[in-house]
Amino acid sequence: MKFDAAYFSNLTPGQGPENLIRLLQEVQLMEGYISAEAIAAVSLHLRIPENKIIGVMSFYRQFRVKPAGKLVITACNCPNCHLNGGSQILAELENILKLKPGQTGRDKRFTLLTETCLGGCGKLPVIRINDTHHKITSSDQLRHLIDSLP
Ligand code: FES
């Protein structure tokens, strides 16, 4: 869905910087990424300079500034997952999807990202497909998972 600047007219103006992350998350849910137009609207609404918003967005890797694919696959690149085979899983994803981290396929089906700890640490490497976490047990399981996606 395209970002709708009218969204902010339903909110109390000047809510303060403590609402920045939540608003950015809502905008990203609305349009799939955070456009320059949306950054300007958030800036006006919260009275925070655009360059500060961009600084916050660059700190939190969850925020995207480019349109993403229908399926956003995020691989954990933290040492814990790395030690459990996470780097092999990322290499396998790159091979299956024919994408490098940060890229979206031409058909806009997949976006591949990496993130520091997806919050699913354990004995198996973790990936996230849109909002769902998956523990990966093998290359075959990963390939089957990707093949089964809509
Ligand atoms: S270290 Fe990979 S999910 Fe936390």
Boltz pocket constraint, residues with backbone or C-beta under 6 A from the ligand:
constraints:
  - pocket:
      binder: B
      contacts: [[A, 76], [A, 77], [A, 78], [A, 79], [A, 80], [A, 81], [A, 117], [A, 118], [A, 119], [A, 120], [A, 121], [A, 122], [A, 126]]
      max_distance: 6.0
